[in-house]
Amino acid sequence: MGKRPSATELIDLVLDEGSWESWDAPPSYGEISEAYQADLVAAREKSGVDEAVITGAGAMHGRRVAVVASEFRFLAGSIGRATAERLISAIQRATAEGLPLLAAPASGGTRMQEGTPAFVQMVRIGEAVAAHRAAGLPYLVYLRHPTTGGVMASWGSLGHVTVAEPGALLGFLGPKVYEVLQGRAFPEGIQQAENLYAHGIIDGVVPPEEIAALLDRALTILTARPAPAARPASAGERTETPVASPDTWDAITRSRRPDRPGVRALLKLAATDVVPLNGTGQGERDPGVMTALARFGDAPCLVLAQDRREQAVQPFGPEGLREAQRGLRLAAELRLPVLTVIDTRGAALSPEAENGGLAGEIARCLAALVTVKAPTLCLMLGEGNGGGALAFLPADRVVAAQHAWLSPLPPEGASAIVYGDGSHAAEMAAKQRVLASELAELGVVDRIVAEMPDAADEPLDFCRRVGAVLQEELTALLAAGPGTPETRAARYSF
């Protein structure tokens, strides 16, 4: 990695030229020692700034945003009481003005010259960030090298979307402190940005020159609000060309084609903007579940999708369901509709999944979807096997592809339970009313999108057709607002 940009250089990279407006007042320290005064003077001379954080606002691609950025060359970006006051004041001002907040920490943590009185300021900083998020305002974090200690454990780890500089040292305990306290070096690579991404702690690793484009794309999604649209047709009614009910086993066979388009194809071919998220933020990630911010036309959403491509290698497990619950929390805070996508052969059947609490996570995901204070839309895109599929079903509206289906078990498993083997799979599937068309008759599915004759044979047209329906549905849901838990559950009362 070459020279890393200073705080002012990063701001110049991210914001439109000439748009920066500083919010910083001169720092006040009260009575301090002569040695600390000398440290501050030297830090100002070395860094060219008057404190370890600079704050202000400017335009990013024409959109006004607030920025708080650490300057590591000022006493290792450490947080003293004056630093905290500046940081808190800027966060609160961003909240009061209704501005998205971009944070770019780079810090060793608490300023040792001030000790515990500075250390406890992390409580106030965390409260200010929480209030900003509670106001429904985006908080986006770019972790820079290095970010450790109390900064990583407060405002560095509270982002709706969090990405990091390539190769950045990120962690709670600084490696030098660990070596002194433990008498041995900290293992290499653990606190590196790329390792945090691999463990689902951050959402991406992005070089400084690309951060403006990523942040702008995220804010375009998070602040998009399309013009209100009429409520789409009610359960069982079709606004599309009438779709014939297919033969059950034929539909199941078609849904299992390996070349059938999944969520990745849908987002690539039908979405306007996409910002992938990653993991639970708590050390877990599951490739079988995709979480992303996205727009279909002008309609924004948070996507929670089962990824058929990744599940062909490894079924999704409890980690994926915990990822989905993280997504639901973000959607509720950001006032975003949720789009769930069902396309799964079923959740993992393994000792690891059982030890990870798979059944409990299905239950918690179901409960979270039923109660989330955000509009919800479910897309049944293909296979829908078992509790893993059901965990993504509860929604204010449900759209299904013509050959999509939902069953308690794979038909072969149902046959094994009833007949002792899998030879009656087709018969069992027909008896269990698994098809999207049959679920529409029950009022579970609201709309069916035709396949002409098979999504795998017309992936571009199919994905765009689905995308248009999703745009219409999401726009109407934004206007209507979230349903109640009672109304969401009532569609299953037959």
C-alpha positions, 0 to 999 in steps of 0.5 A: 500500500502506498501513502495513505491519505490524510484526513484533509486529503481524503475529504478532497477525494470524497467531496466535490471541489470547493464544497467543504465547510468546516464546523470546527471551533478552536479546541479548549483543554482547561488546565493541562500540564506543560508536557501535554501542552508541548505534545499538542503544539508538536502535533499541530505542527506535524499534522497541520490540523488543530485536533485529532478529528476534523468535522464539517459538511460538503457536497458529494456528487451534489448531495450535502453530507456531514463528515467526521474524519480522524487525523492520525498524525495528530497524537495517533488520532487519539480521542481526548475530551476536546476531541470528543466534544468536537466529534459529538457536536458534529454528530448532533449537528448532522442529526439536527440538519437531517444529513447523512453522516460519513465517518472516517476513523483512524486512531489508536484510541483514548489519549493517554495524556488524559486517561480515564476522563477521556476514555469514558467519552466513548459513551457519549460518542456512542449515544450521539451516533445511536441518536443519529441512527434512531432518526433514520439517518444513514451513518456510513463508516470508512475504517482507515489504517489503523483503527483500534481501541475505544474508537474501533469499539465505539463510533468505528463499529456502528455503521449501517454500512462499514468498509475499510482501507485495504490492508488496514490494521483494525481491532480492539487491542493494539498489537504493541499493547498485546505484545507488552502485556502477553510477552509475545507477538499478536498473530499476523493477519487477524486484525487486517481489513481483509480478514475482518471482511472474510469473517463478516465483520465489515462489508467491504475493502475499498481503496480511497479513490473508490470510496466516493462512488461507493458512498454515493451509490449507497446514499442514492439507495438509502435516500431514494423515495419514488413517487407514490403509486396505486396499490397493486392487485390484491391476493390472487388477482393478476395485473400481468398476462394470465398465467396457467397453472403448470404441472406440479412435477414439471414446475419443480423440475424446471425450478431445479435447473442449474442454469435458472437465474437466481438473485445474482442474475436478478440484481445484475439484470434488473436492479438500478443500483446495488451495494452488497453487505456482508455478514452479521457484523459479529464475526459470521458470514454465510455465502448462501445468503446475500444481503444488499442495498438495492434499487429497482427503478427508483424504488429502494429496498434492503435485499435478503436473498437465498443465493442458489449459486452458493448453496449449490456448494454449501447449504445456508445455515444459522449464520445466514439467518443471523445475517438476515436479522441484521438486515431487518434491523438496518431496514427498520432503522433506515425506513427501507422496504425489505425484499426477501428472496426464496430460492433454496434447496433447504437449510443445512442438515448437519451437526454444525447447523444443529450446534449453531442453533438452526431451529432457533434462528428460523424461529427468530427470523420468522418472528423478526419478519412478522414484526419488523417496522418496515414494509416487506415484500417476498419474492418466491423465485425458485425452489422453496424447501422446508423451514429455511424457505419459510423463514423468508416468507412472511411479508406484506406482499408476496410475488412468485415466479410461475414455477416457484413452489414452497413445501415442508420438505423436498418432495423426495423427503415427504415421500420417504416419510409417507412411503418409506422411499423417495419414489412417490415424490411427484405424487406427494408434491401434487397432493401438498399444494406446493405451487405458486398458483395454488398458494395464490388461490389460498391468498398466500401469493399476491402476484405471479410472474410468467415464465415464457416458457421457462426462466432459464430459457429467457433469463434477461426478459424474465429478470426484467419482467420480475424487476418491473413487478418489484419496482411497482410493489416496492413503490406501493409499499413505500406509500402504504407503510409497514403492515402490522404483525396481525395482518401479516399473520392473517394471510395464513388463516385459511 
